[in-house]
Amino acid sequence: MTSGDPAQPPRRVDRAGVVIAALLAGLAAVLVFDARGLSSTAMYGMGPEAMPVVVASGLGLLAIGNLIDALRGNLPARESADPVPVFLILVGLALLIAIIGFGGGFIPATSALFVTTSAAFGRRAILVDSIIALVMSTLIYLAFDRLLTLSLPTGPLERLL
């Protein structure tokens, strides 16, 4: 006799998991291919092509792990598809691109993305999230601009700082 576990039906191959693994592997391949086209300006050590290869290696490991779990049928069951969160995040990304593209700057662009992503995860405190987003975006902008001396997209708000 067994320990009391009822017999579970054998798990099937998760086709969506296999597709996700293939997409991750494809993205990793694109990153490596693109990194090969970067010219190294470093006389010694690592050049700019190193980071895409590191990210691609991580994506490759994720693809392998996902593929193994998909073939074994070990991936968790997915919930029903709700297109609203995906739509909200896509709207946030579109706002980010549009605000930066029209010269609005980093702070309002990332704030818009933060608020729409927050709403996508079910939070409904839009005003509070907007204040949090503005404060966080401003601190991030100041850290990159002043401390790290890295330039971010500037707009009217950033010029005031």
DSSP file with accessible surface (Angstrom, degrees, kcal/mol):
  #  RESIDUE AA STRUCTURE BP1 BP2  ACC     N-H-->O    O-->H-N    N-H-->O    O-->H-N    TCO  KAPPA ALPHA  PHI   PSI    X-CA   Y-CA   Z-CA
    1    1 A M              0   0  243      0, 0.0     2,-0.1     0, 0.0     0, 0.0   0.000 360.0 360.0 360.0 151.6    0.0    0.0    0.0
    2    2 A T        -     0   0  119      3,-0.1     0, 0.0     1,-0.1     0, 0.0  -0.257 360.0 -88.9 -91.0-179.0    1.1    3.6   -0.6
    3    3 A S  S    S-     0   0  109      1,-0.1    -1,-0.1    -2,-0.1     0, 0.0   0.277  74.6 -85.6 -79.5  12.8    1.1    6.4    1.9
    4    4 A G  S    S+     0   0   61      1,-0.3    -1,-0.1     0, 0.0    -2,-0.0   0.464  81.2 142.2 102.0  -1.6   -2.4    7.4    1.1
    5    5 A D        -     0   0  121      1,-0.1    -1,-0.3     3,-0.0    -3,-0.1  -0.624  52.3-125.1 -72.8 124.9   -1.9    9.7   -1.9
    6    6 A P        -     0   0  102      0, 0.0     2,-0.2     0, 0.0    -1,-0.1  -0.408  36.9 -91.0 -66.8 149.5   -4.7    9.1   -4.4
    7    7 A A        -     0   0  105     -2,-0.1     0, 0.0     1,-0.0     0, 0.0  -0.452  44.1-151.6 -64.1 125.2   -3.5    8.2   -7.8
    8    8 A Q        -     0   0  145     -2,-0.2     3,-0.1    -3,-0.1    -1,-0.0  -0.803  21.0-108.3 -99.2 142.9   -3.1   11.3   -9.9
    9    9 A P        -     0   0  109      0, 0.0    -1,-0.1     0, 0.0     2,-0.0  -0.349  46.3 -92.7 -66.2 148.1   -3.5   11.3  -13.6
   10   10 A P        -     0   0  122      0, 0.0     2,-0.2     0, 0.0    63,-0.1  -0.361  44.6-114.7 -61.8 141.2   -0.2   11.7  -15.6
   11   11 A R        -     0   0  147     61,-0.2     2,-0.2    -3,-0.1    63,-0.1  -0.522  26.2-133.9 -79.2 147.9    0.6   15.2  -16.5
   12   12 A R        -     0   0  188     -2,-0.2     2,-0.2    61,-0.2    -1,-0.1  -0.571  32.6 -84.9 -96.9 162.2    0.6   16.3  -20.1
   13   13 A V        -     0   0   72     -2,-0.2     2,-1.0     1,-0.1    58,-0.2  -0.440  41.6-128.0 -64.4 131.8    3.2   18.4  -21.9
   14   14 A D     >  -     0   0   26     56,-2.5     4,-1.8     1,-0.2     5,-0.2  -0.741  22.9-170.2 -86.4 102.2    2.4   22.1  -21.3
   15   15 A R  H  > S+     0   0  179     -2,-1.0     4,-2.3     1,-0.2    -1,-0.2   0.879  84.9  53.4 -64.6 -37.5    2.5   23.4  -24.9
   16   16 A A  H  > S+     0   0   40      1,-0.2     4,-2.6     2,-0.2    -1,-0.2   0.905 107.8  52.1 -64.5 -36.9    2.3   27.1  -23.8
   17   17 A G  H  > S+     0   0    0      2,-0.2     4,-2.4     1,-0.2    -1,-0.2   0.879 108.1  50.9 -65.1 -37.3    5.3   26.4  -21.6
   18   18 A V  H  X S+     0   0   48     -4,-1.8     4,-2.4     2,-0.2    -2,-0.2   0.919 110.7  49.1 -65.7 -41.1    7.2   25.0  -24.5
   19   19 A V  H  X S+     0   0   84     -4,-2.3     4,-2.6     2,-0.2    -2,-0.2   0.927 111.0  49.8 -64.3 -42.6    6.3   28.1  -26.6
   20   20 A I  H  X S+     0   0   78     -4,-2.6     4,-2.6     1,-0.2    -1,-0.2   0.921 110.1  50.7 -63.0 -41.9    7.5   30.4  -23.8
   21   21 A A  H  X S+     0   0    3     -4,-2.4     4,-2.5     1,-0.2    -1,-0.2   0.916 110.6  49.4 -61.5 -41.5   10.8   28.5  -23.5
   22   22 A A  H  X S+     0   0   62     -4,-2.4     4,-2.6     2,-0.2    -2,-0.2   0.904 110.8  49.9 -64.7 -40.7   11.3   28.8  -27.3
   23   23 A L  H  X S+     0   0  120     -4,-2.6     4,-2.6     2,-0.2    -2,-0.2   0.907 110.8  49.3 -65.2 -40.3   10.6   32.6  -27.1
   24   24 A L  H  X S+     0   0   40     -4,-2.6     4,-2.3     2,-0.2    -2,-0.2   0.926 112.7  47.5 -63.1 -42.9   13.0   33.0  -24.2
   25   25 A A  H  X S+     0   0   48     -4,-2.5     4,-2.4     2,-0.2    -2,-0.2   0.902 111.6  51.0 -65.3 -39.5   15.7   31.1  -26.2
   26   26 A G  H  X S+     0   0   37     -4,-2.6     4,-2.4     2,-0.2    -2,-0.2   0.913 109.8  49.3 -63.9 -41.8   15.0   33.2  -29.3
   27   27 A L  H  X S+     0   0   89     -4,-2.6     4,-2.3     2,-0.2    -2,-0.2   0.908 110.1  51.5 -64.1 -39.5   15.3   36.4  -27.3
   28   28 A A  H  X S+     0   0   10     -4,-2.3     4,-2.3     1,-0.2    -2,-0.2   0.919 109.6  50.0 -62.1 -42.1   18.6   35.1  -25.9
   29   29 A A  H  X S+     0   0   60     -4,-2.4     4,-2.7     1,-0.2    -2,-0.2   0.910 109.4  51.0 -64.3 -40.3   19.9   34.3  -29.4
   30   30 A V  H  X S+     0   0   91     -4,-2.4     4,-2.8     1,-0.2     5,-0.2   0.920 109.9  50.5 -63.0 -42.0   18.9   37.8  -30.6
   31   31 A L  H  X S+     0   0   44     -4,-2.3     4,-2.5     2,-0.2    -2,-0.2   0.921 112.2  46.1 -62.8 -43.7   20.8   39.4  -27.7
   32   32 A V  H  X S+     0   0   59     -4,-2.3     4,-1.8     2,-0.2    -2,-0.2   0.935 113.7  48.9 -65.3 -43.3   23.9   37.4  -28.4
   33   33 A F  H  X S+     0   0  154     -4,-2.7     4,-0.6     1,-0.2    -2,-0.2   0.923 113.9  46.4 -61.2 -43.3   23.7   38.1  -32.1
   34   34 A D  H >< S+     0   0  105     -4,-2.8     3,-0.9     1,-0.2     4,-0.4   0.885 109.0  54.9 -67.3 -37.9   23.2   41.9  -31.4
   35   35 A A  H >< S+     0   0    2     -4,-2.5     3,-1.2     1,-0.3    -1,-0.2   0.829  98.7  62.6 -66.2 -30.0   26.1   41.9  -28.9
   36   36 A R  H 3< S+     0   0  195     -4,-1.8    -1,-0.3     1,-0.3    -2,-0.2   0.781  98.6  57.4 -65.3 -24.0   28.4   40.5  -31.5
   37   37 A G  T << S+     0   0   68     -3,-0.9     2,-0.3    -4,-0.6    -1,-0.3   0.592  84.8  99.5 -83.1  -9.9   27.9   43.6  -33.6
   38   38 A L  S <  S-     0   0   76     -3,-1.2     2,-0.4    -4,-0.4    11,-0.1  -0.578  73.0-131.2 -78.3 137.7   29.0   46.0  -30.8
   39   39 A S        -     0   0   93     -2,-0.3     2,-0.5     9,-0.1    -2,-0.1  -0.711  18.2-126.3 -89.9 136.0   32.6   47.2  -31.1
   40   40 A S        +     0   0   63     -2,-0.4     7,-0.0     1,-0.1    -1,-0.0  -0.698  27.3 177.5 -84.5 122.9   34.7   46.9  -28.0
   41   41 A T        +     0   0  116     -2,-0.5     2,-0.3     3,-0.0    -1,-0.1   0.468  50.4 105.2-100.1  -4.3   36.3   50.1  -27.0
   42   42 A A        -     0   0   38      1,-0.1     3,-0.1     3,-0.1     5,-0.1  -0.602  58.4-156.0 -80.4 133.6   37.9   48.7  -23.9
   43   43 A M  S    S+     0   0  179     -2,-0.3     2,-0.3     1,-0.2    -1,-0.1   0.794  82.2   4.6 -75.6 -29.6   41.6   48.1  -24.1
   44   44 A Y  S    S+     0   0  202      2,-0.1    -1,-0.2    -3,-0.0     2,-0.1  -0.961 114.0  21.6-148.2 161.4   41.4   45.4  -21.4
   45   45 A G  S    S-     0   0   71     -2,-0.3     2,-0.3    -3,-0.1    -3,-0.1  -0.378 103.7 -19.1  79.0-156.2   38.6   43.8  -19.5
   46   46 A M        -     0   0  156     -2,-0.1    -2,-0.1     1,-0.1    -3,-0.1  -0.656  57.5-159.0 -93.2 145.7   35.0   43.7  -20.6
   47   47 A G    >   -     0   0   13     -2,-0.3     3,-1.6    -5,-0.1     4,-0.4  -0.312  46.0 -75.2-104.9-167.9   33.5   46.0  -23.2
   48   48 A P  T 3  S+     0   0   67      0, 0.0     3,-0.3     0, 0.0    -8,-0.1   0.682 122.6  69.0 -68.4 -14.2   29.9   46.9  -23.9
   49   49 A E  T 3> S+     0   0   56      1,-0.2     4,-1.0     2,-0.1   -14,-0.1   0.607  83.2  75.1 -80.2  -8.1   29.2   43.5  -25.4
   50   50 A A  H <> S+     0   0   22     -3,-1.6     4,-2.1     1,-0.2    -1,-0.2   0.918  88.2  54.3 -72.0 -42.9   29.5   41.7  -22.1
   51   51 A M  H  > S+     0   0  118     -4,-0.4     4,-2.7    -3,-0.3     5,-0.3   0.917 105.2  51.0 -65.8 -43.9   26.2   42.7  -20.5
   52   52 A P  H  > S+     0   0   31      0, 0.0     4,-2.6     0, 0.0    -1,-0.2   0.891 110.9  51.1 -59.7 -33.3   23.9   41.5  -23.3
   53   53 A V  H  X S+     0   0   59     -4,-1.0     4,-2.4     2,-0.2    -2,-0.2   0.904 109.5  49.8 -69.6 -38.2   25.7   38.2  -23.2
   54   54 A V  H  X S+     0   0   85     -4,-2.1     4,-2.1     2,-0.2    -1,-0.2   0.940 113.5  45.6 -63.6 -46.0   25.2   38.0  -19.4
   55   55 A V  H  X S+     0   0   65     -4,-2.7     4,-2.5     1,-0.2    -2,-0.2   0.923 112.3  51.6 -63.5 -41.8   21.5   38.8  -19.8
   56   56 A A  H  X S+     0   0    4     -4,-2.6     4,-2.5    -5,-0.3    -1,-0.2   0.885 106.9  53.8 -63.3 -36.7   21.2   36.3  -22.7
   57   57 A S  H  X S+     0   0   68     -4,-2.4     4,-2.3     2,-0.2    -1,-0.2   0.920 109.2  48.2 -63.4 -42.8   22.8   33.6  -20.5
   58   58 A G  H  X S+     0   0   33     -4,-2.1     4,-2.4     2,-0.2    -2,-0.2   0.917 112.0  49.0 -62.7 -42.8   20.2   34.2  -17.8
   59   59 A L  H  X S+     0   0   29     -4,-2.5     4,-2.5     2,-0.2    -2,-0.2   0.886 109.4  53.3 -64.3 -37.1   17.4   34.0  -20.4
   60   60 A G  H  X S+     0   0   21     -4,-2.5     4,-2.5     2,-0.2    -2,-0.2   0.918 108.8  48.5 -63.9 -42.5   18.9   30.8  -21.8
   61   61 A L  H  X S+     0   0  127     -4,-2.3     4,-2.6     2,-0.2     5,-0.2   0.912 111.7  49.8 -63.3 -41.7   18.9   29.2  -18.3
   62   62 A L  H  X S+     0   0  109     -4,-2.4     4,-2.7     2,-0.2    -2,-0.2   0.903 110.1  51.3 -62.2 -39.9   15.3   30.3  -17.8
   63   63 A A  H  X S+     0   0    6     -4,-2.5     4,-2.6     2,-0.2    -2,-0.2   0.926 110.9  47.5 -63.8 -43.2   14.4   28.8  -21.2
   64   64 A I  H  X S+     0   0  100     -4,-2.5     4,-2.5     2,-0.2    -2,-0.2   0.941 114.5  45.9 -64.3 -47.2   16.0   25.5  -20.3
   65   65 A G  H  X S+     0   0   34     -4,-2.6     4,-2.3     1,-0.2    -2,-0.2   0.913 114.1  48.4 -62.0 -41.9   14.3   25.4  -16.9
   66   66 A N  H  X S+     0   0   37     -4,-2.7     4,-2.5    -5,-0.2    -1,-0.2   0.901 111.0  51.0 -65.5 -40.4   11.0   26.3  -18.4
   67   67 A L  H  X S+     0   0   68     -4,-2.6     4,-2.7    -5,-0.2     5,-0.2   0.926 109.8  49.6 -64.0 -43.8   11.3   23.7  -21.1
   68   68 A I  H  X S+     0   0   74     -4,-2.5     4,-2.0     1,-0.2     6,-0.2   0.946 114.2  44.7 -60.6 -48.1   12.1   21.0  -18.6
   69   69 A D  H  X>S+     0   0   63     -4,-2.3     5,-2.6     1,-0.2     4,-0.8   0.875 113.2  51.5 -65.2 -36.2    9.1   21.9  -16.4
   70   70 A A  H  <5S+     0   0    0     -4,-2.5   -56,-2.5     3,-0.2     3,-0.3   0.910 110.5  47.8 -67.7 -40.4    6.9   22.2  -19.5
   71   71 A L  H  <5S+     0   0   95     -4,-2.7    -2,-0.2     1,-0.2    -1,-0.2   0.853 115.0  45.8 -69.1 -33.3    7.9   18.8  -20.8
   72   72 A R  H  <5S-     0   0  162     -4,-2.0    -1,-0.2    -5,-0.2   -61,-0.2   0.601 110.7-122.8 -80.7 -14.8    7.3   17.2  -17.4
   73   73 A G  T  <5S+     0   0    9     -4,-0.8    -3,-0.2    -3,-0.3   -61,-0.2   0.768  72.2 130.4  77.3  25.8    4.0   19.0  -17.0
   74   74 A N      < +     0   0   75     -5,-2.6    -4,-0.2    -6,-0.2    -5,-0.1   0.383  29.3 114.8 -94.2   0.7    5.2   20.6  -13.8
   75   75 A L  S    S-     0   0   27     -6,-0.6     3,-0.1     1,-0.1   -58,-0.0  -0.479  75.6-102.6 -71.7 144.3    4.3   24.2  -14.6
   76   76 A P        -     0   0  104      0, 0.0    -1,-0.1     0, 0.0     2,-0.1  -0.304  42.7 -93.6 -65.8 152.6    1.5   25.6  -12.3
   77   77 A A        -     0   0  103      1,-0.1     2,-0.2    -3,-0.1    -3,-0.0  -0.393  43.4-124.7 -64.9 139.8   -2.0   25.9  -13.7
   78   78 A R        -     0   0  145     -3,-0.1     3,-0.1     1,-0.1     2,-0.1  -0.604  17.0-122.7 -87.9 150.3   -2.7   29.2  -15.2
   79   79 A E        -     0   0  180     -2,-0.2    -1,-0.1     1,-0.2     3,-0.1  -0.327  47.4 -73.2 -78.7 171.4   -5.6   31.4  -14.2
   80   80 A S        -     0   0  114      1,-0.1     2,-0.3    -2,-0.1    -1,-0.2  -0.341  59.5 -99.4 -65.7 148.1   -8.2   32.5  -16.7
   81   81 A A        -     0   0  101     -3,-0.1    -1,-0.1     2,-0.0    -3,-0.0  -0.529  37.2-174.5 -75.9 126.8   -6.9   35.2  -19.1
   82   82 A D     >  -     0   0   95     -2,-0.3     4,-0.7     1,-0.1    -3,-0.0  -0.966   8.2-165.5-119.6 111.6   -7.9   38.7  -18.2
   83   83 A P  H  > S+     0   0   95      0, 0.0     4,-2.7     0, 0.0     5,-0.2   0.682  73.0  81.0 -74.3 -14.3   -6.8   41.2  -20.9
   84   84 A V  H  > S+     0   0   77      1,-0.2     4,-2.8     2,-0.2     5,-0.2   0.936  91.9  46.5 -62.5 -48.5   -7.3   44.3  -18.8
   85   85 A P  H  > S+     0   0   39      0, 0.0     4,-2.3     0, 0.0    -1,-0.2   0.931 114.4  48.2 -60.3 -40.9   -4.0   44.1  -16.9
   86   86 A V  H  X S+     0   0   92     -4,-0.7     4,-2.5     1,-0.2    -2,-0.2   0.931 112.2  49.6 -63.0 -42.9   -2.1   43.4  -20.1
   87   87 A F  H  X S+     0   0  130     -4,-2.7     4,-2.6     1,-0.2    -1,-0.2   0.915 109.5  51.5 -61.5 -43.8   -3.9   46.3  -21.8
   88   88 A L  H  X S+     0   0   40     -4,-2.8     4,-2.4     2,-0.2    -1,-0.2   0.907 110.8  47.6 -62.5 -41.0   -3.1   48.7  -18.8
   89   89 A I  H  X S+     0   0   56     -4,-2.3     4,-2.5     2,-0.2    -1,-0.2   0.916 111.7  50.4 -67.7 -39.4    0.6   47.8  -18.9
   90   90 A L  H  X S+     0   0  100     -4,-2.5     4,-2.5     2,-0.2    -2,-0.2   0.901 109.9  50.9 -64.3 -38.1    0.7   48.3  -22.7
   91   91 A V  H  X S+     0   0   48     -4,-2.6     4,-2.8     2,-0.2    -2,-0.2   0.923 109.7  51.2 -62.6 -42.6   -1.0   51.7  -22.2
   92   92 A G  H  X S+     0   0    0     -4,-2.4     4,-2.4     2,-0.2    -2,-0.2   0.915 110.9  47.1 -60.8 -43.3    1.7   52.5  -19.7
   93   93 A L  H  X S+     0   0   73     -4,-2.5     4,-2.5     2,-0.2    -1,-0.2   0.903 112.0  50.5 -65.1 -40.3    4.5   51.6  -22.0
   94   94 A A  H  X S+     0   0   58     -4,-2.5     4,-2.8     2,-0.2    -2,-0.2   0.911 111.1  48.9 -63.9 -40.8    2.9   53.6  -24.8
   95   95 A L  H  X S+     0   0   70     -4,-2.8     4,-3.2     2,-0.2     5,-0.3   0.911 109.2  53.0 -63.4 -42.1    2.6   56.6  -22.5
   96   96 A L  H  X S+     0   0   37     -4,-2.4     4,-2.2     1,-0.2     5,-0.3   0.950 113.4  42.7 -57.0 -49.1    6.2   56.2  -21.5
   97   97 A I  H  X S+     0   0  123     -4,-2.5     4,-2.9     1,-0.2    -2,-0.2   0.925 116.7  47.4 -65.0 -43.9    7.3   56.2  -25.2
   98   98 A A  H  X S+     0   0   38     -4,-2.8     4,-2.3     2,-0.2     6,-0.2   0.925 112.0  48.5 -66.4 -44.6    5.0   59.1  -26.1
   99   99 A I  H  <>S+     0   0   42     -4,-3.2     5,-3.5     2,-0.2     6,-0.5   0.935 117.4  41.5 -64.0 -44.2    5.9   61.3  -23.2
  100  100 A I  H ><5S+     0   0   61     -4,-2.2     3,-1.6    -5,-0.3    -2,-0.2   0.928 113.9  53.7 -68.0 -41.0    9.6   60.9  -23.8
  101  101 A G  H 3<5S+     0   0   64     -4,-2.9    -2,-0.2    -5,-0.3    -1,-0.2   0.843 110.0  46.7 -62.3 -34.6    9.2   61.1  -27.5
  102  102 A F  T 3<5S-     0   0  190     -4,-2.3    -1,-0.3    -5,-0.2    -2,-0.2   0.238 124.2-100.9 -94.1  13.7    7.4   64.5  -27.2
  103  103 A G  T < 5S+     0   0   38     -3,-1.6    -3,-0.2    -5,-0.1    -2,-0.1   0.679  80.3 133.6  82.9  19.9    9.9   65.9  -24.8
  104  104 A G      < -     0   0   21     -5,-3.5    53,-0.4    -6,-0.2    51,-0.3   0.768  58.7-133.1 -75.0 -26.2    8.0   65.4  -21.6
  105  105 A G     >  -     0   0    1     -6,-0.5     4,-1.3    49,-0.3    49,-0.2  -0.202  22.0 -67.4 100.0 172.2   11.0   63.9  -19.8
  106  106 A F  H  > S+     0   0   30     47,-2.2     4,-2.8     2,-0.2     5,-0.3   0.891 118.3  57.2 -69.4 -45.0   11.8   61.0  -17.5
  107  107 A I  H  > S+     0   0    0     46,-0.3     4,-2.0     1,-0.2     5,-0.2   0.951 112.2  37.7 -62.6 -53.3    9.8   61.8  -14.4
  108  108 A P  H  > S+     0   0   40      0, 0.0     4,-2.2     0, 0.0    -1,-0.2   0.895 116.9  53.9 -66.9 -32.1    6.4   62.1  -15.9
  109  109 A A  H  X S+     0   0    0     -4,-1.3     4,-1.9     2,-0.2    -2,-0.2   0.948 112.7  40.6 -66.4 -48.8    7.0   59.2  -18.3
  110  110 A T  H  X S+     0   0   29     -4,-2.8     4,-2.6     1,-0.2    -1,-0.2   0.841 112.4  57.2 -70.9 -29.4    8.0   56.8  -15.6
  111  111 A S  H  X S+     0   0    9     -4,-2.0     4,-2.5    -5,-0.3     5,-0.2   0.919 106.2  49.7 -64.3 -42.2    5.3   58.1  -13.3
  112  112 A A  H  X S+     0   0   21     -4,-2.2     4,-2.3     1,-0.2     5,-0.2   0.926 112.0  47.8 -62.5 -42.4    2.7   57.2  -16.0
  113  113 A L  H  X S+     0   0   42     -4,-1.9     4,-2.4     1,-0.2     5,-0.2   0.916 111.3  51.3 -64.6 -42.1    4.1   53.7  -16.3
  114  114 A F  H  X S+     0   0   72     -4,-2.6     4,-2.5     2,-0.2    -2,-0.2   0.937 111.5  46.5 -60.1 -46.8    4.2   53.2  -12.5
  115  115 A V  H  X S+     0   0   21     -4,-2.5     4,-2.3     1,-0.2    -2,-0.2   0.923 114.0  46.4 -66.6 -42.8    0.5   54.3  -12.1
  116  116 A T  H  X S+     0   0   18     -4,-2.3     4,-2.0    -5,-0.2    -1,-0.2   0.901 113.7  49.0 -69.3 -36.2   -0.8   52.1  -15.0
  117  117 A T  H  X S+     0   0   41     -4,-2.4     4,-1.5    -5,-0.2    -2,-0.2   0.909 110.1  51.7 -67.1 -40.9    1.2   49.1  -13.8
  118  118 A S  H  <>S+     0   0   17     -4,-2.5     5,-2.1    -5,-0.2     3,-0.3   0.924 110.4  48.2 -60.2 -43.2   -0.1   49.6  -10.3
  119  119 A A  H ><5S+     0   0   10     -4,-2.3     3,-1.7     1,-0.2    -1,-0.2   0.870 106.3  58.1 -65.7 -34.9   -3.6   49.7  -11.6
  120  120 A A  H 3<5S+     0   0   13     -4,-2.0    -1,-0.2     1,-0.3    -2,-0.2   0.834 102.6  54.2 -64.4 -30.3   -2.9   46.5  -13.6
  121  121 A F  T 3<5S-     0   0  171     -4,-1.5    -1,-0.3    -3,-0.3    -2,-0.2   0.305 129.3 -96.4 -87.8   9.6   -2.0   44.8  -10.4
  122  122 A G  T < 5S+     0   0   46     -3,-1.7     2,-0.3     1,-0.3    -3,-0.2   0.436  77.1 139.3  98.3   0.6   -5.4   45.7   -8.9
  123  123 A R      < -     0   0  112     -5,-2.1    -1,-0.3    -6,-0.2    -2,-0.1  -0.616  27.6-174.9 -81.0 137.5   -4.6   48.9   -7.0
  124  124 A R        +     0   0  168     -2,-0.3     2,-1.4     1,-0.1     3,-0.2   0.231  51.6 105.9-118.5  13.5   -7.2   51.6   -7.3
  125  125 A A     >  +     0   0   35      1,-0.2     4,-2.9     2,-0.1     5,-0.2  -0.576  39.2 164.8 -93.6  73.1   -5.6   54.5   -5.4
  126  126 A I  H  > S+     0   0   87     -2,-1.4     4,-2.3     1,-0.2    -1,-0.2   0.898  71.1  47.7 -61.7 -44.1   -4.7   56.5   -8.5
  127  127 A L  H  > S+     0   0  131     -3,-0.2     4,-2.1     2,-0.2    -1,-0.2   0.946 115.2  44.6 -65.3 -46.6   -4.0   59.8   -6.7
  128  128 A V  H  > S+     0   0   73      1,-0.2     4,-2.7     2,-0.2     5,-0.2   0.924 114.0  50.4 -63.6 -43.3   -1.8   58.2   -4.0
  129  129 A D  H  X S+     0   0    2     -4,-2.9     4,-2.7     1,-0.2    -1,-0.2   0.870 108.1  53.7 -63.0 -35.7    0.0   56.1   -6.6
  130  130 A S  H  X S+     0   0   39     -4,-2.3     4,-2.5    -5,-0.2    -1,-0.2   0.916 110.2  46.4 -64.8 -41.9    0.6   59.3   -8.7
  131  131 A I  H  X S+     0   0   97     -4,-2.1     4,-2.4     2,-0.2     5,-0.2   0.938 114.1  47.5 -65.9 -46.5    2.2   61.0   -5.7
  132  132 A I  H  X S+     0   0   66     -4,-2.7     4,-2.9     1,-0.2     5,-0.3   0.924 112.7  50.3 -59.5 -43.6    4.4   58.0   -4.9
  133  133 A A  H  X S+     0   0    0     -4,-2.7     4,-2.9    -5,-0.2     5,-0.3   0.911 110.2  48.8 -63.2 -43.5    5.4   57.7   -8.6
  134  134 A L  H  X S+     0   0   77     -4,-2.5     4,-2.2     2,-0.2    -1,-0.2   0.921 114.0  46.1 -63.6 -42.3    6.4   61.3   -8.8
  135  135 A V  H  X S+     0   0   82     -4,-2.4     4,-2.5     2,-0.2    -2,-0.2   0.950 116.4  44.3 -65.7 -47.5    8.5   61.2   -5.7
  136  136 A M  H  X S+     0   0   83     -4,-2.9     4,-2.7    -5,-0.2     5,-0.2   0.924 114.2  49.3 -64.4 -43.2   10.2   57.9   -6.7
  137  137 A S  H  X S+     0   0    7     -4,-2.9     4,-2.7    -5,-0.3    -1,-0.2   0.894 111.4  50.0 -63.5 -39.1   10.8   59.1  -10.3
  138  138 A T  H  X S+     0   0   37     -4,-2.2     4,-2.8    -5,-0.3    -1,-0.2   0.929 111.8  47.3 -64.9 -44.6   12.2   62.3   -9.0
  139  139 A L  H  X S+     0   0  108     -4,-2.5     4,-2.5     2,-0.2    -2,-0.2   0.912 113.5  48.3 -63.9 -40.8   14.6   60.5   -6.6
  140  140 A I  H  X S+     0   0   72     -4,-2.7     4,-2.6     2,-0.2     5,-0.3   0.928 112.0  49.6 -64.9 -42.8   15.6   58.1   -9.3
  141  141 A Y  H  X S+     0   0    8     -4,-2.7     4,-3.1    -5,-0.2     5,-0.3   0.938 112.4  47.1 -61.1 -46.4   16.2   60.9  -11.8
  142  142 A L  H  X>S+     0   0   53     -4,-2.8     4,-2.7     2,-0.2     5,-1.1   0.890 111.3  51.8 -63.5 -40.0   18.3   62.8   -9.2
  143  143 A A  I  X>S+     0   0   35     -4,-2.5     5,-2.1    -5,-0.2     4,-0.6   0.937 116.7  39.0 -62.5 -44.9   20.3   59.7   -8.3
  144  144 A F  I  <5S+     0   0   78     -4,-2.6     6,-3.2     3,-0.2    -2,-0.2   0.917 123.6  40.0 -71.3 -41.8   21.1   59.0  -12.0
  145  145 A D  I  <5S+     0   0   43     -4,-3.1    -3,-0.2    -5,-0.3    -2,-0.2   0.941 129.1  23.8 -75.4 -48.2   21.7   62.6  -13.0
  146  146 A R  I  <5S+     0   0  125     -4,-2.7    -3,-0.2    -5,-0.3    -2,-0.1   0.906 131.0  32.6 -88.8 -45.8   23.5   64.0   -9.9
  147  147 A L  I  <<S+     0   0  142     -5,-1.1    -3,-0.2    -4,-0.6    -4,-0.1   0.922 132.5  26.7 -82.0 -45.8   25.2   61.0   -8.3
  148  148 A L  S   <S-     0   0   96     -5,-2.1    -3,-0.2    -6,-0.2    -4,-0.1   0.548  93.4-136.4 -94.0  -8.3   26.0   58.8  -11.2
  149  149 A T        +     0   0  116     -6,-0.3     2,-0.4     1,-0.2    -4,-0.2   0.863  53.8 144.2  50.4  42.3   26.2   61.6  -13.8
  150  150 A L        -     0   0   90     -6,-3.2     2,-0.3    -7,-0.1    -1,-0.2  -0.915  48.8-123.8-106.4 136.6   24.2   59.6  -16.3
  151  151 A S        -     0   0  110     -2,-0.4    -6,-0.0    -3,-0.1     3,-0.0  -0.612  27.5-176.9 -86.1 138.5   21.8   61.4  -18.5
  152  152 A L        -     0   0   39     -2,-0.3   -46,-0.0   -11,-0.1   -11,-0.0  -0.839  47.0 -70.3-120.6 163.4   18.2   60.6  -18.7
  153  153 A P        -     0   0   51      0, 0.0   -47,-2.2     0, 0.0     2,-0.4  -0.317  55.7-149.0 -57.7 130.0   15.5   62.2  -20.9
  154  154 A T        +     0   0   66    -49,-0.2   -49,-0.3   -48,-0.1    -3,-0.0  -0.819  24.1 162.4-107.6 147.1   14.9   65.7  -19.8
  155  155 A G     >  -     0   0    0     -2,-0.4     4,-1.9   -51,-0.3   -51,-0.2  -0.681  59.5 -66.1-138.1-165.9   11.7   67.7  -20.0
  156  156 A P  H  > S+     0   0   84      0, 0.0     4,-0.9     0, 0.0   -51,-0.1   0.885 130.8  49.9 -59.3 -41.2   10.3   70.8  -18.3
  157  157 A L  H >> S+     0   0   67    -53,-0.4     4,-0.7     1,-0.2     3,-0.6   0.921 109.9  49.6 -67.2 -40.9   10.1   69.2  -14.9
  158  158 A E  H >4 S+     0   0    5      1,-0.2     3,-0.7     2,-0.2    -1,-0.2   0.837 104.6  59.0 -68.0 -31.7   13.7   67.9  -15.0
  159  159 A R  H 3< S+     0   0  170     -4,-1.9    -1,-0.2     1,-0.2    -2,-0.2   0.779  99.0  59.4 -68.8 -24.9   15.0   71.3  -16.1
  160  160 A L  H <<        0   0  145     -4,-0.9    -1,-0.2    -3,-0.6    -2,-0.2   0.752 360.0 360.0 -71.0 -25.8   13.5   72.8  -12.9
  161  161 A L    <<        0   0   74     -4,-0.7    -1,-0.2    -3,-0.7    -2,-0.2   0.514 360.0 360.0 -83.0 360.0   15.7   70.5  -10.8
